[in-house]
């Protein structure tokens, strides 16, 4: 499972992401700077697939990817879903993401949920079901599970902060265990899997930042931050 939540502000936003993976998966490389088609970006790197699950570029556009339980196996050859955010990271506005994703050879990928958020508006969320690319509900939190148990989704959504949101509330939510550390808790602990990292994207009027802490959020490991000067999207 993975869990994403966000707080939209007048000049930008904060997006928080728990990455849940099998304990046997190699530890990811921490965020680094990259560039695609002249667009600079920040992203951690998945050692196994070479892609990423979260990235933000210098105009403040963040892409985040959650795996979905496959209903069927994709046709061979299969590509890592983590390559998709890197394929789209040079986009300058949320509206590009749905159009460009639809042009990809999605049959090569297992199902996924892809979120895109940028300053000035709500996120857009798309779901590749294995059969079709669809617009999806963008109400936070976004939750995914490799086991596809809807009761786990329900528990994470039930503990989402009520009333006026704040960054403090969302940080506490991403670290939370509910009734106890388990497969259903936002900070997930399972015999074969756990929350393996916590990422925090913060976009302000003049800055783009990506913070990353390995391990479970409840461990409160120090965040490592990288930043870029925020630029205006290129004129069209």
Secondary structure, DSSP 4 states (H G I P E B T S, - for coil): -EEEEEEEETTEEEEEEEEEEETTSPPPEEEEEEEETTEEEEEEE-TTTS--SEEEETTS-EEEEEE---SSPPPSSP--TTHHHHHHTT--SHHHHHHHHHTS-GGGS--EEEEEE-TTS--EEEEE-SS-EEE---PSPEEE-SS--HHHHHHHHHTSPPSS--HHHHHHHHT--TTSSSSSSSS-B-SSEEEEEEEEEEE-SSEEEEEEEES-GGG-PPPEEEEEE--PPPP-
